[in-house]
Amino acid sequence: MTVRAALAAKKARYEQILNANGALDALPEAVTSDTLRALRDRYAIASSKLAELSAQLMPKHPFVIAAQQEQAKLQNLIEDEIARIAAAAKLEYERSAETESSLERQLEDLKQQALETNEALIKLRELERDASASRTVYEAALVRARETRELQQINSINARIITHATPPDFKSWPPRLLILLPAGLVFGIALGLGLALLRERVGARRHADLRVLQRIGLRA
């Protein structure tokens, strides 16, 4: 049975007790208690005895008056028991109603928590995606840095420093004037000697050719 169904049953039981207005015959069997059943039996016996005495004796007879008092006493006890049962039923109903209200509040809190949890999960997924993207970029940067470091190590291993680089004292080109003058003089002398030798050889060769021609002419 659900909480609402139990609450409805307790409410119906409480209303039945209120509607009975203390009448024993109007009370449902489920509402009665052992004490109330015993009082009802005693009340039935007292009523029967009062009816017999009233039929035999005068209304003012002490036995009749005593029977009437006994019946009234039992009636009061029955009413008190019904009031106790009604109070217990009311308390049980109110507790059930309070329990239902508490459960409804808890249900609303759980719904709100579920809503907040869903929102938190959505934010968490977004953060996880951002973290994954940042992790990918970071890993790519690490790979690139490692490759760059390895290339630097390879270049430093293959390279060998022969001498330390120092700036030159003077320009390598064009040559300075002190070098150009002696070099020009040597080059001019060498060129003159070469031309003289060439001219001498050419003249000697022509002279030899003329002698050859003269010998041929003489023989002819």
MDAnalysis code that builds the backbone (N, CA, C; Angstrom):
import MDAnalysis as mda
import numpy as np

u = mda.Universe.empty(660, n_residues=220, atom_resindex=np.repeat(np.arange(220), 3), trajectory=True)
u.add_TopologyAttr("name", ["N", "CA", "C"] * 220)
u.add_TopologyAttr("resid", np.arange(1, 221))
u.add_TopologyAttr("resname", ["MET", "THR", "VAL", "ARG", "ALA", "ALA", "LEU", "ALA", "ALA", "LYS", "LYS", "ALA", "ARG", "TYR", "GLU", "GLN", "ILE", "LEU", "ASN", "ALA", "ASN", "GLY", "ALA", "LEU", "ASP", "ALA", "LEU", "PRO", "GLU", "ALA", "VAL", "THR", "SER", "ASP", "THR", "LEU", "ARG", "ALA", "LEU", "ARG", "ASP", "ARG", "TYR", "ALA", "ILE", "ALA", "SER", "SER", "LYS", "LEU", "ALA", "GLU", "LEU", "SER", "ALA", "GLN", "LEU", "MET", "PRO", "LYS", "HIS", "PRO", "PHE", "VAL", "ILE", "ALA", "ALA", "GLN", "GLN", "GLU", "GLN", "ALA", "LYS", "LEU", "GLN", "ASN", "LEU", "ILE", "GLU", "ASP", "GLU", "ILE", "ALA", "ARG", "ILE", "ALA", "ALA", "ALA", "ALA", "LYS", "LEU", "GLU", "TYR", "GLU", "ARG", "SER", "ALA", "GLU", "THR", "GLU", "SER", "SER", "LEU", "GLU", "ARG", "GLN", "LEU", "GLU", "ASP", "LEU", "LYS", "GLN", "GLN", "ALA", "LEU", "GLU", "THR", "ASN", "GLU", "ALA", "LEU", "ILE", "LYS", "LEU", "ARG", "GLU", "LEU", "GLU", "ARG", "ASP", "ALA", "SER", "ALA", "SER", "ARG", "THR", "VAL", "TYR", "GLU", "ALA", "ALA", "LEU", "VAL", "ARG", "ALA", "ARG", "GLU", "THR", "ARG", "GLU", "LEU", "GLN", "GLN", "ILE", "ASN", "SER", "ILE", "ASN", "ALA", "ARG", "ILE", "ILE", "THR", "HIS", "ALA", "THR", "PRO", "PRO", "ASP", "PHE", "LYS", "SER", "TRP", "PRO", "PRO", "ARG", "LEU", "LEU", "ILE", "LEU", "LEU", "PRO", "ALA", "GLY", "LEU", "VAL", "PHE", "GLY", "ILE", "ALA", "LEU", "GLY", "LEU", "GLY", "LEU", "ALA", "LEU", "LEU", "ARG", "GLU", "ARG", "VAL", "GLY", "ALA", "ARG", "ARG", "HIS", "ALA", "ASP", "LEU", "ARG", "VAL", "LEU", "GLN", "ARG", "ILE", "GLY", "LEU", "ARG", "ALA"])
u.atoms.positions = np.array([
    [0.841, -1.188, 0.000],
    [0.000, 0.000, 0.000],
    [0.886, 1.252, 0.000],
    [0.551, 2.186, -0.858],
    [1.328, 3.408, -0.935],
    [1.009, 4.317, 0.238],
    [1.847, 5.354, 0.385],
    [1.650, 6.292, 1.494],
    [0.315, 7.020, 1.354],
    [-0.023, 7.408, 0.137],
    [-1.288, 8.122, -0.071],
    [-2.491, 7.229, 0.186],
    [-2.401, 5.976, -0.211],
    [-3.509, 5.043, 0.036],
    [-3.679, 4.800, 1.530],
    [-2.574, 4.636, 2.255],
    [-2.661, 4.441, 3.707],
    [-3.238, 5.683, 4.366],
    [-2.832, 6.852, 3.895],
    [-3.369, 8.093, 4.450],
    [-4.868, 8.203, 4.198],
    [-5.319, 7.841, 3.007],
    [-6.750, 7.892, 2.693],
    [-7.537, 6.925, 3.581],
    [-6.980, 5.736, 3.837],
    [-7.675, 4.769, 4.699],
    [-7.784, 5.283, 6.131],
    [-6.725, 5.881, 6.647],
    [-6.764, 6.411, 8.019],
    [-7.711, 7.596, 8.122],
    [-7.765, 8.413, 7.081],
    [-8.694, 9.535, 7.080],
    [-10.136, 9.036, 7.079],
    [-10.421, 8.012, 6.281],
    [-11.779, 7.453, 6.231],
    [-12.166, 6.847, 7.588],
    [-11.256, 6.186, 8.259],
    [-11.538, 5.583, 9.579],
    [-11.843, 6.674, 10.602],
    [-11.062, 7.753, 10.566],
    [-11.284, 8.855, 11.502],
    [-12.644, 9.507, 11.251],
    [-12.995, 9.703, 9.980],
    [-14.286, 10.325, 9.658],
    [-15.451, 9.425, 10.061],
    [-15.305, 8.108, 9.941],
    [-16.368, 7.181, 10.376],
    [-16.610, 7.285, 11.878],
    [-15.530, 7.445, 12.619],
    [-15.682, 7.577, 14.076],
    [-16.399, 8.880, 14.411],
    [-16.041, 9.962, 13.711],
    [-16.699, 11.238, 13.970],
    [-18.165, 11.204, 13.579],
    [-18.473, 10.546, 12.466],
    [-19.865, 10.486, 12.001],
    [-20.736, 9.611, 12.887],
    [-20.123, 8.708, 13.642],
    [-20.929, 7.831, 14.515],
    [-21.540, 8.590, 15.676],
    [-20.871, 9.684, 16.093],
    [-21.385, 10.499, 17.201],
    [-21.632, 9.693, 18.464],
    [-20.811, 8.701, 18.692],
    [-20.932, 7.919, 19.921],
    [-21.917, 6.790, 19.841],
    [-22.618, 6.627, 18.741],
    [-23.601, 5.553, 18.610],
    [-22.873, 4.243, 18.349],
    [-23.117, 3.261, 19.165],
    [-22.409, 1.991, 19.041],
    [-22.749, 1.275, 17.751],
    [-24.017, 1.355, 17.360],
    [-24.433, 0.635, 16.156],
    [-23.854, 1.276, 14.887],
    [-23.502, 2.564, 14.969],
    [-22.991, 3.264, 13.785],
    [-21.488, 3.049, 13.600],
    [-20.821, 2.529, 14.632],
    [-19.375, 2.311, 14.507],
    [-19.096, 1.080, 13.651],
    [-18.186, 1.166, 12.679],
    [-17.824, -0.020, 11.897],
    [-17.042, -1.006, 12.753],
    [-17.079, -2.257, 12.349],
    [-16.417, -3.299, 13.122],
    [-14.915, -3.075, 13.190],
    [-14.339, -2.488, 12.127],
    [-12.894, -2.279, 12.086],
    [-12.444, -1.209, 13.071],
    [-13.394, -0.357, 13.531],
    [-13.044, 0.735, 14.422],
    [-13.021, 0.280, 15.875],
    [-13.782, -0.740, 16.218],
    [-13.934, -1.168, 17.610],
    [-12.647, -1.763, 18.146],
    [-12.558, -1.785, 19.489],
    [-11.422, -2.373, 20.174],
    [-11.930, -3.436, 21.138],
    [-11.021, -4.169, 21.740],
    [-11.415, -5.204, 22.706],
    [-12.142, -4.588, 23.901],
    [-11.607, -3.432, 24.354],
    [-12.254, -2.753, 25.492],
    [-13.655, -2.302, 25.118],
    [-13.800, -1.765, 23.930],
    [-15.109, -1.290, 23.502],
    [-16.084, -2.444, 23.322],
    [-15.619, -3.562, 22.808],
    [-16.504, -4.731, 22.663],
    [-16.963, -5.254, 24.034],
    [-16.041, -5.267, 24.981],
    [-16.419, -5.714, 26.328],
    [-17.435, -4.764, 26.941],
    [-17.242, -3.466, 26.778],
    [-18.194, -2.492, 27.308],
    [-19.551, -2.612, 26.622],
    [-19.530, -2.897, 25.329],
    [-20.794, -3.068, 24.622],
    [-21.557, -4.283, 25.139],
    [-20.827, -5.357, 25.441],
    [-21.492, -6.544, 25.999],
    [-22.089, -6.238, 27.365],
    [-21.317, -5.549, 28.198],
    [-21.815, -5.197, 29.534],
    [-23.005, -4.242, 29.428],
    [-22.926, -3.309, 28.451],
    [-24.029, -2.379, 28.270],
    [-25.294, -3.116, 27.827],
    [-25.150, -4.112, 26.970],
    [-26.318, -4.878, 26.516],
    [-26.946, -5.627, 27.685],
    [-26.096, -6.192, 28.538],
    [-26.622, -6.910, 29.703],
    [-27.338, -5.946, 30.652],
    [-26.709, -4.761, 30.885],
    [-27.326, -3.781, 31.789],
    [-28.642, -3.273, 31.226],
    [-28.697, -3.092, 29.919],
    [-29.954, -2.631, 29.308],
    [-31.054, -3.676, 29.440],
    [-30.672, -4.933, 29.237],
    [-31.660, -6.013, 29.374],
    [-32.162, -6.119, 30.803],
    [-31.242, -5.966, 31.768],
    [-31.636, -6.039, 33.187],
    [-32.539, -4.872, 33.545],
    [-32.204, -3.674, 33.025],
    [-33.036, -2.503, 33.303],
    [-34.432, -2.675, 32.723],
    [-34.497, -3.278, 31.558],
    [-35.808, -3.483, 30.934],
    [-36.643, -4.449, 31.776],
    [-36.037, -5.492, 32.302],
    [-36.776, -6.459, 33.139],
    [-37.249, -5.812, 34.433],
    [-36.342, -5.055, 35.067],
    [-36.726, -4.414, 36.329],
    [-37.794, -3.359, 36.117],
    [-37.703, -2.630, 35.018],
    [-38.704, -1.603, 34.739],
    [-40.069, -2.221, 34.494],
    [-40.061, -3.439, 33.940],
    [-41.344, -4.101, 33.692],
    [-41.953, -4.646, 34.977],
    [-41.125, -4.921, 35.976],
    [-41.622, -5.533, 37.212],
    [-41.801, -4.522, 38.349],
    [-40.956, -3.492, 38.354],
    [-40.958, -2.571, 39.494],
    [-41.307, -1.164, 39.027],
    [-41.568, -0.326, 40.021],
    [-41.892, 1.062, 39.765],
    [-40.618, 1.815, 39.356],
    [-40.734, 2.909, 38.617],
    [-39.559, 3.657, 38.178],
    [-38.692, 4.170, 39.315],
    [-39.265, 4.442, 40.462],
    [-38.514, 4.974, 41.580],
    [-37.941, 3.874, 42.468],
    [-38.114, 2.632, 42.038],
    [-37.627, 1.548, 42.873],
    [-36.091, 1.595, 42.871],
    [-35.463, 1.306, 44.032],
    [-33.995, 1.363, 44.104],
    [-33.315, 0.453, 43.093],
    [-33.858, -0.733, 42.831],
    [-33.230, -1.618, 41.850],
    [-33.257, -1.022, 40.441],
    [-34.401, -0.400, 40.160],
    [-34.503, 0.237, 38.841],
    [-33.521, 1.398, 38.731],
    [-33.451, 2.212, 39.800],
    [-32.524, 3.350, 39.799],
    [-31.078, 2.865, 39.698],
    [-30.746, 1.776, 40.402],
    [-29.392, 1.226, 40.341],
    [-29.081, 0.704, 38.941],
    [-30.046, 0.074, 38.289],
    [-29.847, -0.433, 36.926],
    [-29.656, 0.720, 35.943],
    [-30.427, 1.804, 36.185],
    [-30.263, 2.971, 35.321],
    [-28.873, 3.602, 35.486],
    [-28.414, 3.673, 36.721],
    [-27.084, 4.220, 36.974],
    [-25.986, 3.359, 36.347],
    [-26.151, 2.041, 36.438],
    [-25.170, 1.132, 35.824],
    [-25.131, 1.307, 34.302],
    [-26.314, 1.444, 33.726],
    [-26.373, 1.656, 32.269],
    [-25.727, 2.979, 31.874],
    [-25.973, 4.045, 32.626],
    [-25.398, 5.352, 32.339],
    [-23.878, 5.315, 32.509],
    [-23.420, 4.587, 33.549],
    [-21.984, 4.464, 33.762],
    [-21.303, 3.777, 32.572],
    [-21.913, 2.700, 32.107],
    [-21.358, 1.987, 30.949],
    [-21.403, 2.851, 29.692],
    [-22.477, 3.657, 29.578],
    [-22.573, 4.566, 28.436],
    [-21.425, 5.584, 28.443],
    [-21.117, 6.114, 29.627],
    [-20.007, 7.066, 29.731],
    [-18.664, 6.391, 29.398],
    [-18.515, 5.148, 29.900],
    [-17.273, 4.429, 29.603],
    [-17.130, 4.163, 28.103],
    [-18.253, 3.843, 27.478],
    [-18.223, 3.584, 26.034],
    [-17.873, 4.869, 25.270],
    [-18.472, 5.983, 25.683],
    [-18.186, 7.256, 25.020],
    [-16.720, 7.645, 25.202],
    [-16.203, 7.407, 26.431],
    [-14.789, 7.714, 26.663],
    [-13.884, 6.845, 25.770],
    [-14.243, 5.574, 25.649],
    [-13.443, 4.687, 24.805],
    [-13.520, 5.091, 23.343],
    [-14.718, 5.505, 22.909],
    [-14.854, 5.974, 21.529],
    [-14.043, 7.247, 21.313],
    [-14.063, 8.151, 22.302],
    [-13.271, 9.385, 22.194],
    [-11.772, 9.059, 22.138],
    [-11.372, 8.063, 22.959],
    [-9.960, 7.663, 22.923],
    [-9.594, 7.097, 21.561],
    [-10.495, 6.248, 21.025],
    [-10.227, 5.670, 19.699],
    [-10.196, 6.765, 18.640],
    [-11.104, 7.739, 18.749],
    [-11.137, 8.839, 17.789],
    [-9.865, 9.675, 17.883],
    [-9.405, 9.939, 19.125],
    [-8.179, 10.722, 19.295],
    [-6.974, 9.978, 18.722],
    [-6.947, 8.646, 18.972],
    [-5.850, 7.848, 18.425],
    [-5.897, 7.843, 16.906],
    [-7.133, 7.720, 16.350],
    [-7.272, 7.731, 14.895],
    [-6.872, 9.083, 14.316],
    [-7.250, 10.162, 15.022],
    [-6.875, 11.499, 14.560],
    [-5.362, 11.679, 14.585],
    [-4.734, 11.254, 15.689],
    [-3.278, 11.377, 15.794],
    [-2.575, 10.568, 14.708],
    [-3.080, 9.362, 14.458],
    [-2.481, 8.519, 13.425],
    [-2.645, 9.147, 12.050],
    [-3.820, 9.728, 11.823],
    [-4.070, 10.389, 10.543],
    [-3.159, 11.610, 10.376],
    [-3.032, 12.417, 11.437],
    [-2.184, 13.602, 11.353],
    [-0.721, 13.229, 11.130],
    [-0.279, 12.161, 11.809],
    [1.095, 11.716, 11.603],
    [1.310, 11.241, 10.176],
    [0.317, 10.524, 9.657],
    [0.427, 10.057, 8.275],
    [0.440, 11.229, 7.299],
    [-0.411, 12.238, 7.598],
    [-0.438, 13.422, 6.742],
    [0.900, 14.157, 6.795],
    [1.464, 14.249, 8.012],
    [2.767, 14.899, 8.140],
    [3.854, 14.103, 7.420],
    [3.743, 12.770, 7.522],
    [4.710, 11.929, 6.812],
    [4.601, 12.125, 5.304],
    [3.359, 12.198, 4.827],
    [3.163, 12.404, 3.395],
    [3.733, 13.754, 2.960],
    [3.484, 14.788, 3.785],
    [4.021, 16.108, 3.449],
    [5.544, 16.092, 3.440],
    [6.118, 15.402, 4.440],
    [7.565, 15.307, 4.499],
    [8.108, 14.575, 3.278],
    [7.425, 13.492, 2.900],
    [7.861, 12.742, 1.726],
    [7.733, 13.577, 0.452],
    [6.656, 14.361, 0.386],
    [6.495, 15.228, -0.783],
    [7.598, 16.273, -0.843],
    [7.948, 16.837, 0.343],
    [9.051, 17.802, 0.357],
    [10.361, 17.131, -0.046],
    [10.589, 15.928, 0.479],
    [11.801, 15.202, 0.106],
    [11.824, 14.899, -1.393],
    [10.622, 14.562, -1.922],
    [10.544, 14.282, -3.354],
    [10.878, 15.527, -4.163],
    [10.345, 16.673, -3.723],
    [10.667, 17.912, -4.423],
    [12.157, 18.228, -4.319],
    [12.717, 17.988, -3.118],
    [14.166, 18.213, -2.952],
    [14.963, 17.297, -3.872],
    [14.510, 16.030, -3.962],
    [15.216, 15.092, -4.839],
    [15.101, 15.508, -6.303],
    [13.915, 16.009, -6.672],
    [13.758, 16.491, -8.048],
    [14.693, 17.665, -8.315],
    [14.766, 18.587, -7.345],
    [15.653, 19.732, -7.509],
    [17.102, 19.295, -7.564],
    [17.459, 18.344, -6.685],
    [18.820, 17.823, -6.710],
    [19.133, 17.120, -8.029],
    [18.121, 16.367, -8.532],
    [18.320, 15.691, -9.815],
    [18.525, 16.709, -10.933],
    [17.736, 17.806, -10.883],
    [17.889, 18.858, -11.888],
    [19.273, 19.491, -11.791],
    [19.688, 19.805, -10.552],
    [21.022, 20.391, -10.366],
    [22.114, 19.403, -10.766],
    [21.870, 18.115, -10.475],
    [22.849, 17.099, -10.860],
    [22.973, 17.016, -12.382],
    [21.831, 17.074, -13.066],
    [21.873, 17.038, -14.530],
    [22.636, 18.248, -15.080],
    [22.369, 19.433, -14.497],
    [23.094, 20.618, -14.938],
    [24.582, 20.477, -14.655],
    [24.894, 19.914, -13.464],
    [26.311, 19.707, -13.129],
    [26.962, 18.706, -14.078],
    [26.216, 17.665, -14.456],
    [26.753, 16.679, -15.393],
    [27.020, 17.310, -16.758],
    [26.115, 18.194, -17.174],
    [26.319, 18.875, -18.453],
    [27.578, 19.731, -18.398],
    [27.730, 20.487, -17.292],
    [28.931, 21.305, -17.134],
    [30.175, 20.434, -17.051],
    [30.033, 19.280, -16.369],
    [31.172, 18.374, -16.249],
    [31.594, 17.842, -17.611],
    [30.617, 17.483, -18.447],
    [30.951, 17.000, -19.785],
    [31.647, 18.091, -20.597],
    [31.163, 19.347, -20.454],
    [31.812, 20.446, -21.165],
    [33.248, 20.628, -20.693],
    [33.450, 20.559, -19.375],
    [34.806, 20.687, -18.836],
    [35.685, 19.529, -19.301],
    [35.102, 18.326, -19.364],
    [35.874, 17.176, -19.829],
    [36.276, 17.355, -21.288],
    [35.360, 17.883, -22.111],
    [35.710, 18.133, -23.514],
    [36.813, 19.187, -23.610],
    [36.693, 20.263, -22.818],
    [37.737, 21.298, -22.833],
    [39.074, 20.724, -22.369],
    [39.011, 19.902, -21.311],
    [40.246, 19.300, -20.798],
    [40.864, 18.368, -21.828],
    [40.007, 17.615, -22.535],
    [40.517, 16.706, -23.562],
    [41.177, 17.488, -24.698],
    [40.539, 18.589, -25.107],
    [41.130, 19.406, -26.169],
    [42.448, 20.022, -25.710],
    [42.477, 20.518, -24.465],
    [43.725, 21.097, -23.942],
    [44.802, 20.038, -23.822],
    [44.402, 18.822, -23.422],
    [45.372, 17.743, -23.289],
    [45.970, 17.390, -24.655],
    [45.107, 17.388, -25.695],
    [45.600, 17.088, -27.045],
    [46.608, 18.132, -27.503],
    [46.266, 19.403, -27.270],
    [47.185, 20.476, -27.658],
    [48.487, 20.373, -26.866],
    [48.368, 20.085, -25.581],
    [49.561, 19.987, -24.727],
    [50.449, 18.827, -25.164],
    [49.820, 17.672, -25.471],
    [50.596, 16.525, -25.920],
    [51.284, 16.811, -27.256],
    [50.581, 17.501, -28.162],
    [51.197, 17.865, -29.443],
    [52.383, 18.803, -29.225],
    [52.227, 19.738, -28.282],
    [53.335, 20.645, -27.983],
    [54.510, 19.884, -27.388],
    [54.233, 18.899, -26.534],
    [55.309, 18.090, -25.962],
    [56.051, 17.315, -27.043],
    [55.282, 16.716, -27.967],
    [55.914, 15.973, -29.058],
    [56.785, 16.903, -29.899],
    [56.259, 18.086, -30.212],
    [57.026, 19.045, -31.007],
    [58.287, 19.489, -30.270],
    [58.157, 19.741, -28.960],
    [59.327, 20.155, -28.183],
    [60.360, 19.036, -28.121],
    [59.893, 17.791, -27.977],
    [60.832, 16.664, -27.938],
    [61.551, 16.502, -29.273],
    [60.805, 16.633, -30.382],
    [61.440, 16.535, -31.697],
    [62.467, 17.648, -31.896],
    [62.119, 18.858, -31.466],
    [63.062, 19.972, -31.598],
    [64.304, 19.734, -30.765],
    [64.136, 19.228, -29.567],
    [65.279, 18.954, -28.701],
    [66.161, 17.863, -29.294],
    [65.541, 16.831, -29.887],
    [66.326, 15.763, -30.511],
    [67.112, 16.283, -31.703],
    [66.482, 17.166, -32.507],
    [67.193, 17.751, -33.641],
    [68.372, 18.592, -33.169],
    [68.185, 19.336, -32.100],
    [69.283, 20.135, -31.571],
    [70.422, 19.257, -31.088],
    [70.076, 18.138, -30.445],
    [71.108, 17.225, -29.975],
    [71.867, 16.599, -31.151],
    [71.142, 16.239, -32.225],
    [71.783, 15.660, -33.406],
    [72.729, 16.670, -34.036],
    [72.304, 17.901, -34.186],
    [73.140, 18.932, -34.799],
    [74.377, 19.208, -33.952],
    [74.205, 19.215, -32.649],
    [75.356, 19.483, -31.781],
    [76.335, 18.325, -31.777],
    [75.856, 17.087, -31.993],
    [76.749, 15.925, -32.028],
    [77.565, 15.907, -33.316],
    [76.925, 16.184, -34.462],
    [77.627, 16.141, -35.749],
    [78.559, 17.331, -35.944],
    [78.290, 18.452, -35.333],
    [79.108, 19.649, -35.538],
    [80.367, 19.570, -34.674],
    [81.465, 20.130, -35.215],
    [82.728, 20.160, -34.479],
    [83.357, 21.533, -34.668],
    [83.731, 22.141, -33.591],
    [84.307, 23.477, -33.635],
    [85.796, 23.346, -33.903],
    [86.274, 23.880, -35.051],
    [87.705, 23.858, -35.388],
    [88.403, 25.030, -34.726],
    [87.957, 26.192, -35.025],
    [88.486, 27.405, -34.392],
    [87.327, 28.308, -34.057],
    [87.539, 29.127, -33.122],
    [86.522, 30.090, -32.762],
    [86.471, 31.195, -33.801],
    [85.321, 31.592, -34.180],
    [85.150, 32.633, -35.187],
    [85.571, 33.970, -34.621],
    [86.458, 34.648, -35.393],
    [86.912, 35.992, -35.000],
    [86.768, 36.908, -36.193],
    [86.483, 38.149, -36.005],
    [86.364, 39.080, -37.148],
    [87.721, 39.312, -37.792],
    [87.828, 39.449, -39.155],
    [89.117, 39.687, -39.849],
    [89.673, 41.054, -39.508],
    [91.033, 41.142, -39.578],
    [91.696, 42.427, -39.320],
    [91.525, 43.395, -40.468],
    [91.418, 42.867, -41.727],
    [91.244, 43.727, -42.889],
    [90.474, 42.958, -43.949],
    [90.023, 43.659, -44.987],
    [89.227, 43.054, -46.038],
    [90.094, 42.132, -46.895],
    [89.506, 41.003, -47.272],
    [90.235, 40.082, -48.151],
    [90.187, 40.534, -49.607],
    [89.274, 41.334, -49.981],
    [89.130, 41.821, -51.362],
    [88.453, 43.167, -51.351],
    [88.855, 44.118, -52.116],
    [90.055, 44.078, -53.001],
    [91.342, 44.174, -52.194],
    [92.475, 43.721, -52.755],
    [93.759, 43.755, -52.037],
    [94.149, 45.185, -51.712],
    [95.021, 45.305, -50.716],
    [95.490, 46.637, -50.330],
    [96.524, 47.172, -51.354],
    [96.799, 48.453, -51.329],
    [97.696, 49.107, -52.282],
    [99.131, 48.591, -52.164],
    [99.594, 48.296, -50.952],
    [100.948, 47.784, -50.743],
    [101.151, 46.445, -51.437],
    [100.061, 45.696, -51.563],
    [100.162, 44.403, -52.248],
    [100.006, 44.588, -53.747],
    [99.142, 45.535, -54.164],
    [98.886, 45.730, -55.590],
    [100.119, 46.275, -56.322],
    [100.888, 47.173, -55.730],
    [102.044, 47.769, -56.423],
    [103.123, 46.735, -56.731],
    [103.619, 45.967, -55.756],
    [104.608, 44.939, -56.096],
    [104.068, 43.900, -57.062],
    [102.802, 43.542, -56.842],
    [102.223, 42.538, -57.725],
    [102.135, 43.074, -59.161],
    [101.787, 44.352, -59.325],
    [101.717, 44.938, -60.665],
    [103.092, 45.024, -61.319],
    [104.101, 45.371, -60.494],
    [105.463, 45.458, -61.033],
    [105.942, 44.105, -61.522],
    [105.743, 43.085, -60.692],
    [106.165, 41.737, -61.081],
    [105.419, 41.280, -62.316],
    [104.115, 41.558, -62.338],
    [103.316, 41.139, -63.492],
    [103.768, 41.861, -64.757],
    [104.163, 43.179, -64.645],
    [104.596, 43.934, -65.825],
    [105.929, 43.424, -66.364],
    [106.865, 43.142, -65.431],
    [108.156, 42.609, -65.864],
    [107.991, 41.267, -66.564],
    [107.155, 40.416, -65.929],
    [106.943, 39.103, -66.525],
    [106.287, 39.220, -67.895],
    [105.374, 40.134, -68.016],
    [104.700, 40.317, -69.296],
    [105.677, 40.841, -70.351],
    [106.562, 41.804, -69.934],
    [107.538, 42.334, -70.896],
    [108.510, 41.261, -71.355],
    [109.017, 40.477, -70.392],
    [109.929, 39.403, -70.766],
    [109.260, 38.402, -71.703],
    [108.014, 38.120, -71.379],
    [107.312, 37.168, -72.242],
    [107.161, 37.691, -73.656],
    [106.821, 38.961, -73.776],
    [106.640, 39.537, -75.107],
    [107.968, 39.584, -75.856],
    [109.056, 39.908, -75.131],
    [110.362, 39.963, -75.788],
    [110.782, 38.596, -76.293],
    [110.578, 37.573, -75.445],
    [110.921, 36.220, -75.861],
    [110.090, 35.797, -77.054],
    [108.830, 36.132, -77.019],
    [107.952, 35.759, -78.126],
    [108.391, 36.451, -79.404],
    [108.731, 37.724, -79.269],
    [109.157, 38.482, -80.462],
    [110.453, 37.904, -81.014],
    [111.395, 37.556, -80.087],
    [112.677, 36.993, -80.524],
    [112.475, 35.669, -81.252],
    [111.593, 34.853, -80.697],
    [111.327, 33.561, -81.339],
    [110.695, 33.739, -82.717],
    [109.761, 34.683, -82.789],
    [109.112, 34.912, -84.098],
    [110.159, 35.411, -85.124],
    [111.055, 36.333, -84.682],
    [112.064, 36.845, -85.603],
    [113.034, 35.764, -86.038],
    [113.430, 34.916, -85.100],
    [114.354, 33.835, -85.432],
    [113.706, 32.863, -86.402],
    [112.455, 32.644, -86.198],
    [111.775, 31.701, -87.099],
    [111.667, 32.280, -88.496],
    [111.400, 33.561, -88.610],
    [111.327, 34.191, -89.933],
    [112.708, 34.165, -90.618],
    [113.738, 34.428, -89.806],
    [115.090, 34.424, -90.360],
    [115.453, 33.029, -90.894],
    [115.040, 32.015, -90.136],
    [115.312, 30.642, -90.582],
    [114.534, 30.338, -91.861],
    [113.349, 30.842, -91.945],
    [112.543, 30.599, -93.147],
    [113.198, 31.274, -94.382],
    [113.733, 32.462, -94.157],
    [114.367, 33.153, -95.281],
    [115.590, 32.400, -95.759],
    [116.400, 31.866, -94.852],
    [117.556, 31.079, -95.229],
    [117.149, 29.854, -96.034],
    [116.065, 29.243, -95.581],
    [115.605, 28.060, -96.316],
    [115.202, 28.438, -97.726],
    [114.551, 29.561, -97.895],
    [114.105, 29.993, -99.210],
    [115.309, 30.355, -100.088],
    [116.335, 31.002, -99.457],
    [117.509, 31.373, -100.221],
    [118.237, 30.122, -100.711],
    [118.372, 29.122, -99.913],
    [119.046, 27.886, -100.330],
    [118.282, 27.229, -101.477],
    [116.989, 27.277, -101.368],
    [116.195, 26.667, -102.454],
    [116.404, 27.435, -103.756],
    [116.529, 28.813, -103.637],
    [116.731, 29.622, -104.832],
    [118.074, 29.388, -105.458],
    [119.090, 29.257, -104.691],
    [120.431, 29.026, -105.190],
    [120.515, 27.704, -105.933],
    [119.932, 26.754, -105.392],
    [119.964, 25.419, -106.026],
    [119.216, 25.437, -107.346],
    [118.239, 26.237, -107.408],
    [117.483, 26.281, -108.662],
    [118.315, 26.973, -109.748],
])
